[in-house]
Amino acid sequence: MQQHISIAKTGFLASVPLLCAFFGALCGGWVSDRLVTGGMELVASRRLPLILGLLGSAIFTGMAAVATGAGMAVACIALSMFCMQFGITCKWILVTAVTPQAYIASAAANQNFAGFLGGTCSPIVTGFIVDVTGSFVIALAIGAAITLIGAALFQFFMTTVIDEGELKKYE
């Protein structure tokens, strides 16, 4: 609506970011595996593409917020989706690298729950912001900021393998 694109053209343009996301996921896994086979430590090889993907996604989301034309907006969102999936693929394999074998399913379930919570709140908050402001700019800027926070959390808090003995204390 903000870019004044017809409904017919929107269907085609909406597929572009999803196609880019598909290739981003494939590339993220491939790069992460190449880092391991190249000698990088397992956790680092999963974290690096994740953090870089999140940073790239935040940058392109921010650029989409200030895009002046429909083509630029779609290109920025497509690149953002590529980067997001590049990183998110590594988030899913990171859980297997840092979590003891007996706890991987629980860790993945918690990760999935948090993702669904964000996925539920995001369209509600976005809709509210767009309804109040009449623009997607603030909503996209908030999305970019949250993605940057996610990258920082993975950079500073997901650095080592979780000790199984520590987990058993909480059973």
C-alpha positions as a Markdown table, in Angstrom:
| # | Residue | x | y | z |
|---|---|---|---|---|
| 1 | Met | 0.0 | 0.0 | 0.0 |
| 2 | Gln | 2.7 | 2.4 | 0.9 |
| 3 | Gln | 4.5 | 1.9 | -2.4 |
| 4 | His | 1.2 | 2.0 | -4.4 |
| 5 | Ile | 1.6 | -1.5 | -6.0 |
| 6 | Ser | -1.4 | -3.2 | -7.5 |
| 7 | Ile | -2.7 | -6.5 | -5.9 |
| 8 | Ala | -1.8 | -8.4 | -9.1 |
| 9 | Lys | 1.8 | -7.2 | -9.1 |
| 10 | Thr | 2.1 | -7.7 | -5.3 |
| 11 | Gly | 1.6 | -11.5 | -5.7 |
| 12 | Phe | 4.7 | -11.7 | -8.0 |
| 13 | Leu | 6.8 | -9.3 | -5.9 |
| 14 | Ala | 5.9 | -11.1 | -2.7 |
| 15 | Ser | 7.5 | -14.3 | -4.1 |
| 16 | Val | 10.9 | -12.6 | -4.6 |
| 17 | Pro | 11.9 | -12.3 | -0.9 |
| 18 | Leu | 10.7 | -15.8 | -0.3 |
| 19 | Leu | 12.8 | -17.2 | -3.1 |
| 20 | Cys | 15.8 | -15.2 | -1.7 |
| 21 | Ala | 15.1 | -16.7 | 1.7 |
| 22 | Phe | 15.2 | -20.2 | 0.2 |
| 23 | Phe | 18.7 | -19.5 | -1.3 |
| 24 | Gly | 19.8 | -17.8 | 1.9 |
| 25 | Ala | 19.1 | -20.9 | 4.0 |
| 26 | Leu | 21.0 | -23.1 | 1.5 |
| 27 | Cys | 24.0 | -20.8 | 1.5 |
| 28 | Gly | 24.0 | -20.4 | 5.3 |
| 29 | Gly | 24.3 | -24.1 | 5.9 |
| 30 | Trp | 26.9 | -24.5 | 3.1 |
| 31 | Val | 29.1 | -21.7 | 4.5 |
| 32 | Ser | 28.8 | -23.0 | 8.0 |
| 33 | Asp | 29.9 | -26.5 | 7.0 |
| 34 | Arg | 32.8 | -25.1 | 4.9 |
| 35 | Leu | 34.0 | -23.2 | 8.0 |
| 36 | Val | 34.1 | -26.4 | 10.0 |
| 37 | Thr | 35.9 | -28.4 | 7.2 |
| 38 | Gly | 38.3 | -25.4 | 6.9 |
| 39 | Gly | 39.3 | -25.9 | 10.5 |
| 40 | Met | 37.1 | -23.5 | 12.4 |
| 41 | Glu | 35.8 | -24.6 | 15.8 |
| 42 | Leu | 32.3 | -26.0 | 15.7 |
| 43 | Val | 30.4 | -23.4 | 17.8 |
| 44 | Ala | 32.3 | -20.5 | 16.1 |
| 45 | Ser | 31.4 | -21.9 | 12.7 |
| 46 | Arg | 27.7 | -21.9 | 13.6 |
| 47 | Arg | 27.8 | -18.5 | 15.3 |
| 48 | Leu | 29.7 | -16.5 | 12.7 |
| 49 | Pro | 27.2 | -17.0 | 9.8 |
| 50 | Leu | 24.3 | -16.5 | 12.2 |
| 51 | Ile | 25.6 | -13.2 | 13.5 |
| 52 | Leu | 26.6 | -12.0 | 10.0 |
| 53 | Gly | 23.2 | -13.0 | 8.7 |
| 54 | Leu | 21.4 | -11.1 | 11.4 |
| 55 | Leu | 23.5 | -8.0 | 10.9 |
| 56 | Gly | 22.9 | -8.1 | 7.2 |
| 57 | Ser | 19.2 | -8.6 | 7.7 |
| 58 | Ala | 19.1 | -5.6 | 10.1 |
| 59 | Ile | 20.9 | -3.4 | 7.6 |
| 60 | Phe | 18.7 | -4.3 | 4.7 |
| 61 | Thr | 15.5 | -4.0 | 6.8 |
| 62 | Gly | 16.7 | -0.5 | 7.8 |
| 63 | Met | 17.3 | 0.4 | 4.1 |
| 64 | Ala | 13.8 | -0.9 | 3.2 |
| 65 | Ala | 12.4 | 1.5 | 5.8 |
| 66 | Val | 13.8 | 4.5 | 3.9 |
| 67 | Ala | 13.4 | 3.1 | 0.4 |
| 68 | Thr | 12.0 | 5.7 | -2.0 |
| 69 | Gly | 10.6 | 3.3 | -4.6 |
| 70 | Ala | 8.9 | 0.0 | -4.8 |
| 71 | Gly | 11.8 | -1.7 | -6.6 |
| 72 | Met | 14.3 | -0.6 | -4.0 |
| 73 | Ala | 11.9 | -1.7 | -1.2 |
| 74 | Val | 11.4 | -5.1 | -2.6 |
| 75 | Ala | 15.2 | -5.5 | -3.3 |
| 76 | Cys | 16.0 | -4.5 | 0.3 |
| 77 | Ile | 13.4 | -6.9 | 1.8 |
| 78 | Ala | 14.6 | -9.7 | -0.5 |
| 79 | Leu | 18.2 | -9.1 | 0.6 |
| 80 | Ser | 17.0 | -8.9 | 4.2 |
| 81 | Met | 15.3 | -12.3 | 3.9 |
| 82 | Phe | 18.3 | -13.8 | 2.2 |
| 83 | Cys | 20.5 | -12.7 | 5.1 |
| 84 | Met | 17.9 | -13.6 | 7.8 |
| 85 | Gln | 17.7 | -17.2 | 6.5 |
| 86 | Phe | 21.4 | -17.4 | 6.0 |
| 87 | Gly | 21.7 | -16.8 | 9.7 |
| 88 | Ile | 18.7 | -18.6 | 11.0 |
| 89 | Thr | 19.8 | -21.8 | 9.4 |
| 90 | Cys | 22.9 | -21.6 | 11.5 |
| 91 | Lys | 20.8 | -20.8 | 14.6 |
| 92 | Trp | 19.1 | -24.2 | 14.2 |
| 93 | Ile | 22.4 | -26.1 | 13.9 |
| 94 | Leu | 24.0 | -24.0 | 16.6 |
| 95 | Val | 21.6 | -25.5 | 19.2 |
| 96 | Thr | 23.0 | -29.0 | 18.3 |
| 97 | Ala | 26.6 | -27.7 | 18.8 |
| 98 | Val | 26.1 | -26.1 | 22.2 |
| 99 | Thr | 23.5 | -28.4 | 23.8 |
| 100 | Pro | 24.3 | -31.8 | 25.3 |
| 101 | Gln | 22.7 | -34.6 | 23.3 |
| 102 | Ala | 20.1 | -35.5 | 25.9 |
| 103 | Tyr | 18.8 | -31.9 | 26.0 |
| 104 | Ile | 18.7 | -30.9 | 22.3 |
| 105 | Ala | 15.0 | -31.5 | 21.8 |
| 106 | Ser | 14.1 | -29.4 | 24.9 |
| 107 | Ala | 16.5 | -26.6 | 23.7 |
| 108 | Ala | 15.0 | -26.7 | 20.2 |
| 109 | Ala | 11.5 | -26.6 | 21.6 |
| 110 | Asn | 12.3 | -23.6 | 23.7 |
| 111 | Gln | 13.9 | -21.9 | 20.7 |
| 112 | Asn | 10.9 | -22.7 | 18.6 |
| 113 | Phe | 8.5 | -21.4 | 21.3 |
| 114 | Ala | 10.4 | -18.1 | 21.4 |
| 115 | Gly | 10.2 | -17.9 | 17.6 |
| 116 | Phe | 6.5 | -18.5 | 17.6 |
| 117 | Leu | 6.0 | -15.9 | 20.3 |
| 118 | Gly | 7.9 | -13.4 | 18.2 |
| 119 | Gly | 6.0 | -14.5 | 15.1 |
| 120 | Thr | 2.7 | -14.0 | 16.9 |
| 121 | Cys | 3.5 | -10.5 | 18.3 |
| 122 | Ser | 5.3 | -9.1 | 15.2 |
| 123 | Pro | 2.2 | -8.7 | 12.9 |
| 124 | Ile | 0.1 | -7.4 | 15.8 |
| 125 | Val | 2.7 | -4.8 | 16.8 |
| 126 | Thr | 3.4 | -3.9 | 13.1 |
| 127 | Gly | -0.3 | -3.5 | 12.4 |
| 128 | Phe | -0.8 | -1.3 | 15.4 |
| 129 | Ile | 2.2 | 0.9 | 14.4 |
| 130 | Val | 1.1 | 1.2 | 10.8 |
| 131 | Asp | -2.5 | 1.9 | 11.9 |
| 132 | Val | -1.3 | 4.7 | 14.2 |
| 133 | Thr | 1.4 | 6.2 | 12.0 |
| 134 | Gly | 0.1 | 5.3 | 8.5 |
| 135 | Ser | 3.7 | 4.2 | 7.6 |
| 136 | Phe | 5.8 | 1.1 | 7.7 |
| 137 | Val | 9.0 | 3.1 | 8.4 |
| 138 | Ile | 8.8 | 2.9 | 12.2 |
| 139 | Ala | 7.8 | -0.8 | 12.2 |
| 140 | Leu | 10.7 | -1.7 | 9.9 |
| 141 | Ala | 13.1 | 0.3 | 12.0 |
| 142 | Ile | 11.9 | -1.5 | 15.2 |
| 143 | Gly | 12.4 | -4.8 | 13.3 |
| 144 | Ala | 15.9 | -3.9 | 12.4 |
| 145 | Ala | 16.7 | -2.9 | 16.0 |
| 146 | Ile | 15.3 | -6.2 | 17.4 |
| 147 | Thr | 17.4 | -8.1 | 14.8 |
| 148 | Leu | 20.5 | -6.2 | 16.0 |
| 149 | Ile | 19.7 | -7.1 | 19.6 |
| 150 | Gly | 19.5 | -10.7 | 18.5 |
| 151 | Ala | 22.9 | -10.6 | 16.9 |
| 152 | Ala | 24.4 | -9.0 | 20.0 |
| 153 | Leu | 22.8 | -11.7 | 22.2 |
| 154 | Phe | 24.3 | -14.5 | 20.1 |
| 155 | Gln | 27.7 | -12.7 | 20.0 |
| 156 | Phe | 28.0 | -12.2 | 23.7 |
| 157 | Phe | 26.0 | -14.9 | 25.4 |
| 158 | Met | 26.1 | -18.0 | 23.1 |
| 159 | Thr | 29.9 | -18.6 | 23.2 |
| 160 | Thr | 30.5 | -22.0 | 24.8 |
| 161 | Val | 29.1 | -25.5 | 25.0 |
| 162 | Ile | 26.5 | -25.9 | 27.7 |
| 163 | Asp | 27.7 | -28.2 | 30.5 |
| 164 | Glu | 25.4 | -31.2 | 31.0 |
| 165 | Gly | 26.2 | -31.3 | 34.7 |
| 166 | Glu | 25.0 | -27.7 | 35.1 |
| 167 | Leu | 21.7 | -28.6 | 33.4 |
| 168 | Lys | 21.1 | -31.6 | 35.7 |
| 169 | Lys | 21.1 | -29.2 | 38.7 |
| 170 | Tyr | 17.8 | -27.9 | 37.3 |
| 171 | Glu | 16.0 | -31.2 | 36.7 |
